[in-house]
Structure formats: structure tokens, C-alpha cells
Amino acid sequence: MQNISLHYNGSLKKVRSAVNAANEILGSEEFYKAIMNYKHFDNSTLSPNIIADLIATSGQKIEVTVNWFIPIVKMGYDKIGLSGWDFSDKLGEGVNKLIYETIYCVDCLNEFNKGNKNIESGTHTAPILIASLAEGIVLGNMKQQTAVQL
């Protein structure tokens, strides 16, 4: 499996932590199996199995950058630009944002939202559901770690 990966060379700790957690999830077979459990995604002509396979095997490397002047910038298929002001301090929310933007990057390459280019028009689109799935994994892992520490 040559999964997609995020790369961040900056020093903002909340972004670095979220990138590391997102990469762990993107390297997890369980994540892709969970994507395949969906029946369909709004605005997509591709099945969840195909979308999971595209993400899992793309080998795509995405550069994550932080800026302090412009809110989130859609930069294409190999770059995600984040606002340092708006990026959440909460790990789950940060991972959600990164995975959401990662799915957009994959979509730039594969155009799996051909049915409707307004990706926001559905509430069950691949970026929304997959990002929520990733956030749930992070929150579940955090609860498990807390339970072990007790």
C-alpha cells in the first residue's frame, strides 16, 4: 500500500501533531475498511471502495503550509494551505480539517465528484464523511489512551 501522506516542515505544534495523527490514520488499513463500509457518497460517481483504493494507493505527497494572513487556501492537488489563526488546538478537529482537505486534493486528481461540482451541496460527501471518520478515530484513540493511563 503506497498511501497518501502529509508533510509539514513548520514549527506550529498543533499543526505538527495533527499532521502526525492524520498520517497514522492514512497508513491504517482499518481506516480504509471503514471507508468501504459506506454505501455511497453524495455527489460522487465512484463507490466508497474505489475512493478508498484511490486514497490508499495514490502515493501522493501533500505539502501542508501555514499562513497568517489568509484563511484556508485551496492550493491544488499537492498542497494544503492552512490559517495559523483558525487551525484548531483540538487534535480531533485538526485531523478532521487535514483529512477533509486531503480528500479534496485526491479529488483534484481523480474528479470523483463529477455528479455535482458543488461539493458542499450534499451533507454526505466523501470529504465530510471521511474527515468525520478520521476525527472519530482520533477521539477514540484519545479515550483509549486516557483509560490506560487511569
Contacts in CASP RR format, 6 or more apart in sequence:
PFRMAT RR
TARGET T0000
AUTHOR 0000-0000-0000
METHOD contacts of the structure
MODEL  1
MQNISLHYNGSLKKVRSAVNAANEILGSEEFYKAIMNYKHFDNSTLSPNI
IADLIATSGQKIEVTVNWFIPIVKMGYDKIGLSGWDFSDKLGEGVNKLIY
ETIYCVDCLNEFNKGNKNIESGTHTAPILIASLAEGIVLGNMKQQTAVQL
1 27 0 8 1.000
1 29 0 8 1.000
1 56 0 8 1.000
1 57 0 8 1.000
2 57 0 8 1.000
2 58 0 8 1.000
2 59 0 8 1.000
3 26 0 8 1.000
3 27 0 8 1.000
3 55 0 8 1.000
3 56 0 8 1.000
3 57 0 8 1.000
3 58 0 8 1.000
3 59 0 8 1.000
4 26 0 8 1.000
4 55 0 8 1.000
4 56 0 8 1.000
4 58 0 8 1.000
4 59 0 8 1.000
4 60 0 8 1.000
4 61 0 8 1.000
4 62 0 8 1.000
4 102 0 8 1.000
4 105 0 8 1.000
4 106 0 8 1.000
5 23 0 8 1.000
5 26 0 8 1.000
5 59 0 8 1.000
5 60 0 8 1.000
5 61 0 8 1.000
5 62 0 8 1.000
6 19 0 8 1.000
6 22 0 8 1.000
6 23 0 8 1.000
6 26 0 8 1.000
6 62 0 8 1.000
6 64 0 8 1.000
6 80 0 8 1.000
6 98 0 8 1.000
6 102 0 8 1.000
7 19 0 8 1.000
7 61 0 8 1.000
7 62 0 8 1.000
7 63 0 8 1.000
7 64 0 8 1.000
8 15 0 8 1.000
8 16 0 8 1.000
8 19 0 8 1.000
8 63 0 8 1.000
8 64 0 8 1.000
8 65 0 8 1.000
10 16 0 8 1.000
10 66 0 8 1.000
12 66 0 8 1.000
12 84 0 8 1.000
12 87 0 8 1.000
14 87 0 8 1.000
14 88 0 8 1.000
14 89 0 8 1.000
14 94 0 8 1.000
15 64 0 8 1.000
15 66 0 8 1.000
15 82 0 8 1.000
15 84 0 8 1.000
15 87 0 8 1.000
17 91 0 8 1.000
18 87 0 8 1.000
18 91 0 8 1.000
18 92 0 8 1.000
18 94 0 8 1.000
18 95 0 8 1.000
18 97 0 8 1.000
18 98 0 8 1.000
19 64 0 8 1.000
19 98 0 8 1.000
21 91 0 8 1.000
21 92 0 8 1.000
21 95 0 8 1.000
21 138 0 8 1.000
22 95 0 8 1.000
22 98 0 8 1.000
22 99 0 8 1.000
22 102 0 8 1.000
22 134 0 8 1.000
25 31 0 8 1.000
25 95 0 8 1.000
25 99 0 8 1.000
25 134 0 8 1.000
25 137 0 8 1.000
25 138 0 8 1.000
26 55 0 8 1.000
26 99 0 8 1.000
26 102 0 8 1.000
28 137 0 8 1.000
30 137 0 8 1.000
31 133 0 8 1.000
31 134 0 8 1.000
31 137 0 8 1.000
32 52 0 8 1.000
32 53 0 8 1.000
32 55 0 8 1.000
32 56 0 8 1.000
33 52 0 8 1.000
34 133 0 8 1.000
34 137 0 8 1.000
35 48 0 8 1.000
35 51 0 8 1.000
35 52 0 8 1.000
35 55 0 8 1.000
35 130 0 8 1.000
35 133 0 8 1.000
36 48 0 8 1.000
36 49 0 8 1.000
36 52 0 8 1.000
37 48 0 8 1.000
38 48 0 8 1.000
38 129 0 8 1.000
39 48 0 8 1.000
40 47 0 8 1.000
40 48 0 8 1.000
40 124 0 8 1.000
41 48 0 8 1.000
41 51 0 8 1.000
41 124 0 8 1.000
41 125 0 8 1.000
41 126 0 8 1.000
41 129 0 8 1.000
42 116 0 8 1.000
42 121 0 8 1.000
42 122 0 8 1.000
42 123 0 8 1.000
42 124 0 8 1.000
42 125 0 8 1.000
43 113 0 8 1.000
43 115 0 8 1.000
43 116 0 8 1.000
43 118 0 8 1.000
43 119 0 8 1.000
43 121 0 8 1.000
43 122 0 8 1.000
43 125 0 8 1.000
44 51 0 8 1.000
44 112 0 8 1.000
44 113 0 8 1.000
44 114 0 8 1.000
44 115 0 8 1.000
44 125 0 8 1.000
44 126 0 8 1.000
45 112 0 8 1.000
45 114 0 8 1.000
45 115 0 8 1.000
46 54 0 8 1.000
46 110 0 8 1.000
46 112 0 8 1.000
48 126 0 8 1.000
50 112 0 8 1.000
51 106 0 8 1.000
51 112 0 8 1.000
51 126 0 8 1.000
51 130 0 8 1.000
54 106 0 8 1.000
54 109 0 8 1.000
54 110 0 8 1.000
54 112 0 8 1.000
55 102 0 8 1.000
55 103 0 8 1.000
55 106 0 8 1.000
55 130 0 8 1.000
58 106 0 8 1.000
58 109 0 8 1.000
60 77 0 8 1.000
60 78 0 8 1.000
60 105 0 8 1.000
60 106 0 8 1.000
60 109 0 8 1.000
61 78 0 8 1.000
62 77 0 8 1.000
62 78 0 8 1.000
62 79 0 8 1.000
62 80 0 8 1.000
62 102 0 8 1.000
62 105 0 8 1.000
63 78 0 8 1.000
63 79 0 8 1.000
63 80 0 8 1.000
64 79 0 8 1.000
64 80 0 8 1.000
64 81 0 8 1.000
64 82 0 8 1.000
64 98 0 8 1.000
65 75 0 8 1.000
65 79 0 8 1.000
65 80 0 8 1.000
65 81 0 8 1.000
65 82 0 8 1.000
66 81 0 8 1.000
66 82 0 8 1.000
66 83 0 8 1.000
66 84 0 8 1.000
66 87 0 8 1.000
67 73 0 8 1.000
67 81 0 8 1.000
67 82 0 8 1.000
67 83 0 8 1.000
67 84 0 8 1.000
68 83 0 8 1.000
68 84 0 8 1.000
68 85 0 8 1.000
70 83 0 8 1.000
71 83 0 8 1.000
71 86 0 8 1.000
72 81 0 8 1.000
72 82 0 8 1.000
72 83 0 8 1.000
72 86 0 8 1.000
72 97 0 8 1.000
72 101 0 8 1.000
73 81 0 8 1.000
74 101 0 8 1.000
74 104 0 8 1.000
75 81 0 8 1.000
76 105 0 8 1.000
76 108 0 8 1.000
77 105 0 8 1.000
77 106 0 8 1.000
77 108 0 8 1.000
77 109 0 8 1.000
78 105 0 8 1.000
79 105 0 8 1.000
80 98 0 8 1.000
80 101 0 8 1.000
80 102 0 8 1.000
80 105 0 8 1.000
81 101 0 8 1.000
82 97 0 8 1.000
82 101 0 8 1.000
87 94 0 8 1.000
87 97 0 8 1.000
88 94 0 8 1.000
88 97 0 8 1.000
91 138 0 8 1.000
91 142 0 8 1.000
92 135 0 8 1.000
92 136 0 8 1.000
92 138 0 8 1.000
92 139 0 8 1.000
92 142 0 8 1.000
93 135 0 8 1.000
94 135 0 8 1.000
95 134 0 8 1.000
95 135 0 8 1.000
95 138 0 8 1.000
96 131 0 8 1.000
96 132 0 8 1.000
96 134 0 8 1.000
96 135 0 8 1.000
97 131 0 8 1.000
99 130 0 8 1.000
99 131 0 8 1.000
99 134 0 8 1.000
99 135 0 8 1.000
100 127 0 8 1.000
100 128 0 8 1.000
100 130 0 8 1.000
100 131 0 8 1.000
101 127 0 8 1.000
103 126 0 8 1.000
103 127 0 8 1.000
103 130 0 8 1.000
103 131 0 8 1.000
104 119 0 8 1.000
104 127 0 8 1.000
106 112 0 8 1.000
107 113 0 8 1.000
107 119 0 8 1.000
107 126 0 8 1.000
107 127 0 8 1.000
112 126 0 8 1.000
113 119 0 8 1.000
113 125 0 8 1.000
113 126 0 8 1.000
116 122 0 8 1.000
119 125 0 8 1.000
119 127 0 8 1.000
122 128 0 8 1.000
END
